Amino acid sequence: MRVSVIIVTYNRLYTLAELLESIARQTYRPYEIIVVNDGGEPVDSLKDAYHDLPIRIIDLEENAGHVHARNAGAFQAEGDAIMLSDDDDYFTPEHIERMVHELTDAHLVYSDVEIVGFEEQNHVRVPISRRLFAYTYDSKEMRRFSTFVPSGSLYLKNVHQSIGYFDPEVHNYWDWDFFLRVSGKFQVKRVPVASVIYAFSDTGNHQSAALNERRQSYLEKLSEKHQLGELPQKNFFVLLEEPELKAREALSLLVWDGKPMISRLI
């Protein structure tokens, strides 16, 4: 299966390099790696550093926003399946191989993740905290709170022919919206292995930590689009302590060694 990895990036050269390093260590090589530079500083040095990887860079003239940038990558993907990733996450070595195998009886597969807090030291992110993010897949419960992490997910490219592309109108919630549209028509499967290292901090500047009126408007658009009713808008880590989320916690295989990902730029 030809896998197109789509990465949207904006001025995070060294974290992007760590992701590419993790891809270089994979037991299953992707067909292409599409890096969509969303109006940021040049990233061509990474193509030179990782000359052995099939990297294709799409440079957007202006900052279009992460949803439009992701669509730009998906439009141009030539593989049979698309794997998504944020530029500050990375994968353990067997991730792509496992996900390709799991996709044989599904249209979209997503894995469990480890939520990791990092501290940067000389352009290397050193892990300082880690937390398992693994929840049972229940289609009804996914309409209340999504436990789908798009980074590392893999889906057949042809689903776009049926449901369209990512919706910028819901902005922060593009991934939840995409998941609901896919799962409404196709077979979806959770892979109970925490093979994605997901950078997230409750004290950092991650966009999901920002609770404001604009974010609320996107949530309301999502709810109206899918008739989800009133949805709670709370801090991500506060939501994880809610009884309904605690009840969905699931077992998962931990495969990450906890070591920093040292890229070729260091």
SVG drawing of the C-alpha trace seen along z (x, -y; Angstrom):
<svg xmlns="http://www.w3.org/2000/svg" viewBox="-29 -36 53 43">
<polyline fill="none" stroke="black" stroke-width="0.4" points="0.0,0.0 1.3,-3.4 1.1,-5.7 1.1,-9.5 2.1,-11.2 0.8,-14.8 2.4,-17.2 1.4,-20.8 4.1,-23.0 4.6,-26.6 8.0,-27.8 8.8,-24.7 11.9,-23.5 13.5,-21.4 10.3,-19.7 9.5,-18.9 12.9,-17.4 12.2,-15.1 9.0,-13.9 11.0,-13.2 13.6,-11.4 10.9,-9.1 9.7,-8.4 13.2,-7.6 13.3,-4.9 10.0,-3.3 9.9,0.4 7.5,-0.6 8.5,-3.5 5.9,-5.8 5.4,-6.4 5.7,-10.1 5.9,-12.7 4.1,-15.9 5.2,-18.8 2.9,-21.8 4.7,-24.9 1.9,-27.2 3.5,-30.5 6.4,-30.0 10.2,-30.2 11.8,-27.8 12.1,-24.1 14.2,-23.1 17.1,-22.2 15.2,-19.2 14.9,-17.9 18.7,-18.0 19.1,-16.4 16.7,-13.6 17.6,-13.1 16.7,-9.4 13.1,-10.2 10.5,-10.9 9.8,-14.5 7.8,-16.9 7.4,-20.4 4.4,-22.6 5.1,-26.2 2.0,-28.3 2.6,-32.0 0.5,-33.1 -0.5,-31.6 -3.8,-29.9 -4.4,-28.2 -3.9,-24.6 -7.2,-23.2 -6.7,-24.9 -3.0,-23.7 -4.0,-20.2 -6.4,-20.2 -3.7,-21.4 -1.7,-18.4 -4.6,-16.0 -5.5,-17.4 -2.0,-16.5 -1.5,-13.1 -0.8,-10.4 -0.9,-7.4 -3.6,-4.9 -3.9,-5.9 -3.2,-9.1 -1.5,-9.4 -1.9,-12.7 0.5,-14.3 1.1,-17.5 4.6,-18.8 5.3,-18.5 4.3,-14.8 6.2,-11.7 5.9,-7.9 7.5,-4.8 9.3,-2.6 6.6,-0.1 3.7,-2.6 3.2,-2.9 3.6,0.9 1.0,1.7 -1.5,-0.9 -1.2,0.4 -1.9,3.9 -4.9,2.7 -6.3,0.9 -6.9,4.1 -10.4,4.4 -11.3,0.8 -11.4,-2.6 -9.9,-4.6 -7.7,-3.5 -6.4,-5.5 -4.1,-4.5 -3.8,-5.3 -1.2,-8.0 1.0,-9.1 0.5,-12.7 3.9,-14.1 5.1,-17.3 8.5,-18.5 11.3,-20.8 13.5,-22.1 17.3,-21.9 19.5,-23.0 16.8,-22.4 16.1,-18.9 12.8,-18.3 13.3,-16.3 10.3,-14.5 9.3,-15.6 5.9,-14.1 3.9,-11.4 0.3,-10.2 -1.6,-7.5 -4.5,-8.6 -6.5,-5.4 -10.3,-5.1 -12.8,-2.6 -14.3,-3.4 -18.0,-3.9 -19.8,-5.7 -22.4,-7.2 -19.9,-8.4 -17.8,-9.9 -20.6,-12.3 -20.2,-13.6 -16.4,-13.8 -14.0,-12.8 -11.0,-10.6 -9.8,-10.6 -6.2,-11.9 -5.6,-12.6 -1.8,-12.4 -0.7,-9.0 -4.2,-8.0 -4.4,-6.3 -7.3,-6.3 -8.1,-5.3 -7.7,-8.4 -10.9,-7.6 -13.0,-8.5 -12.6,-12.1 -14.5,-11.3 -17.5,-10.5 -17.4,-13.0 -15.2,-15.8 -12.2,-17.3 -11.5,-18.9 -13.9,-21.7 -12.2,-25.0 -15.5,-26.4 -15.2,-24.4 -11.5,-25.2 -10.3,-23.7 -12.7,-20.9 -11.8,-19.9 -10.6,-16.5 -13.8,-15.7 -15.9,-16.7 -13.8,-14.6 -14.1,-11.6 -17.9,-11.9 -18.3,-12.2 -16.0,-9.2 -17.5,-7.0 -21.0,-7.8 -20.3,-6.0 -17.3,-3.8 -15.7,-1.3 -13.5,-2.9 -11.2,-1.0 -9.1,-1.9 -5.7,-0.3 -4.9,0.3 -1.2,-0.6 0.2,-3.9 2.6,-4.4 2.0,-8.1 3.9,-10.6 1.6,-13.5 3.0,-16.8 0.5,-18.6 0.8,-20.6 -1.8,-22.2 0.6,-25.1 1.8,-25.7 0.4,-27.6 -1.4,-24.6 -4.5,-26.0 -6.7,-23.4 -5.9,-25.1 -7.5,-28.4 -11.1,-28.7 -12.7,-31.8 -15.7,-33.0 -14.3,-32.2 -13.6,-28.6 -17.1,-28.4 -18.5,-29.5 -16.6,-26.7 -17.9,-24.2 -21.5,-25.5 -21.0,-25.1 -19.8,-21.5 -22.8,-20.7 -25.2,-22.2 -23.7,-20.4 -23.9,-17.0 -26.9,-17.7 -24.8,-17.0 -26.7,-19.1 -25.0,-21.2 -21.3,-20.2 -19.1,-21.1 -16.2,-23.5 -13.7,-22.9 -9.9,-22.5 -8.8,-19.3 -7.2,-17.8 -10.3,-18.8 -12.5,-16.9 -10.4,-13.8 -11.3,-13.6 -15.0,-13.7 -16.8,-10.4 -18.0,-9.7 -14.4,-9.9 -13.0,-7.9 -15.5,-5.1 -14.1,-4.9 -10.5,-4.5 -9.0,-1.4 -5.9,0.8 -3.2,0.1 0.2,1.4 3.0,-1.0 5.8,-0.8 7.7,-4.1 11.1,-4.0 10.7,-7.5 14.0,-8.8 14.3,-12.1 14.1,-11.9 17.5,-13.3 17.2,-14.6 19.9,-15.0 19.8,-18.8 21.5,-18.4"/>
</svg>
